[in-house]
């Protein structure tokens, strides 16, 4: 077994010398060098030992492989894929005279500190999801394995694998798992919406009470003042200003008309009432006939004065006739006009021609002046009353405007709160982003475990590595001898 190249001649001599050398060599030194150096390549006496080592090692390698392949139950794997859309969604609705309602769902990946895929991965493996899946299948939770969830890097994909002893059971388990997962997500979203609504209900009640209180105060103020809004007060102030402007214009018209009447009075030499009475009197036919009779008797009297003496009977008769006709005319004038005799005698006795036109114009302009004056006085009183009323309403209008502003603010806040509360019902993906099934659960055609080819390949690879190791052990003597003591042989 050891190198005996230094001993010449027969093999027996070498064998004896070898035994002598073995007995002369310490056992400790002999075992160490034997393990370290090995033997010659042509020494086939080592082969049984190497074969025994190979068989023992190969048995240790293949025994568990064969045991695994013969005893391990068949396992089938059903796979499915989920995806989270990366874009957000928004919606906005404008309602005239009510307000605006808008909703916005952020992208599932807009927040760098929170990963929705990691969240959903943990949720998929939660006990309540697995319990719900097992309950839907009518089996015990322990009979179902833990799903394997893999996140695909640089994507929003989630790959799910579940195992079972039959293809149908694996697919059913995968379907039940996804169904329980989506039901749990819907329940979480509904619970979030209910929690938000519950938290906003108290605020909405306070806003409602504030709006009702302000509305009641406005109604009481409107009932007390008769003023419906601040705009109505401003309209009344504007109308009052316009009325004051009209009053100033009317005052100017009254002054102009008064000047016109005074000019006619100066021209005619009598006041307007005398002109009116004169026109009325000379419109009486009986009075006109009496005036004609007075004129006739006046002519007879003038002729008698020119012909007869003062005491002549004809002259006296003419004088009496003239006086009688004049008294009859005055009596008629008193009867028609209702004036005294002195006023009647002072009336204009020449209303004919252009003077009659001037008298008519004087009467007409005087009546116009009287109407304008009455209108001015009435409007002045109305303006004064309106001014006093508006002064009292100024404080109420300011208070009403403040109340209406408070009401508008309260109503806007209330409408905004309602809009936010309603928009949260549509914003269901705020905390739990949208997730969809990209690949439905598959039905495996072949078992995924045990992997026979992989196990056999591993056994073959291990056997080859064992052979390589034994081969290296077989040829180590020349290699080690060259490294430790070049040119010097070693025997095993």
Buried (B, 14 or more C-beta within 10 A) or exposed (E): EBBBEEBEEEEEEBEEBBEEBEEEEEEEEEEEBBEEBBBBEEBEEBEEEEEEBBEEBBEEBBEEBBEBBEEBEEBBBBBBBBBBBEEBBEEEEEEEEEBEBBBEBBBBBEEEEEBBBEBBBEBBBEEEBBEBBBEBBEBEEEEBBEBEBEBEEEEBBBBBBBBBEEBEBBBBBBBBBBBBBBEBBEEEBEEBBEEBBEEBEEBBEEBBEBBEEBBEBBEEBBEEBEBEBBEBBEEBBEEBEEBBEEBEEBBEBBEEBBEBBEEBBEEBEBEBEBBBBBBBBBEBEEBBEBBEBBEEBBEBBEEBBEEBEEEEEEBBBBBEBBEEBBEBBBBBBBEBBEBEEEBBEEBBEEBEEEBBEBBBBBBBBBEBBBEBBEBBEEBBEEBEEBEEEBEEBEEBBEBBBEBBEBBEEBBBBBBBBBBBBEBBEBBBBBBBBBBEEBEBBBEBEEBBBBBEEEBBEEBEEBBEEBEEEBEEBBEBBBEBBEEEEEEEBBBB
